[in-house]
Amino acid sequence: MRHHVAGRILSRDAGHRKALFRNLVRELYIHERITTTEAKARAIRAEAEKMITKAKRGIGDGRIHAQRQLVSFLNDKTVAKKVFDEFAPRYAERNGGYTRMIKLGKRTGDAAEMVILELVDSPV
């Protein structure tokens, strides 16, 4: 029984799920908008927002540690740099709520609920 076990499994083993979350968050930061299923969007939304908050707190003395944490999660130095240089200043005055989900309806093949997950205040 899974009493009080947090997180979404999404019918994947741990390694596959971890890779999926990292890839989706990285693509969200690169394109500032992704189209995915509602379940995946809900699963990665918290991770994406935590990374931006970590970058906001890391401005100044704690930047090296926070930047290394982002690089270890995203596996991409350029995307981590983008989070620090673009997103942290953009959301400096905002206390959370950096992402928005826009429902698109059901996918044709399997009727999965599709959404657009995007960063708020993005110029896209």
Secondary structure, 3 states (H helix, E strand, C coil): CCCCCCCCCCCCCHHHHHHHHHHHHHHHHHHCEEEEEHHHHHHHHHHHHHHHHHHHHCCCCCHHHHHHHHHHHHCCHHHHHHHHHHHHHHCCCCCCCCEEEEEEEECCCCCCEEEEEEECCCCC
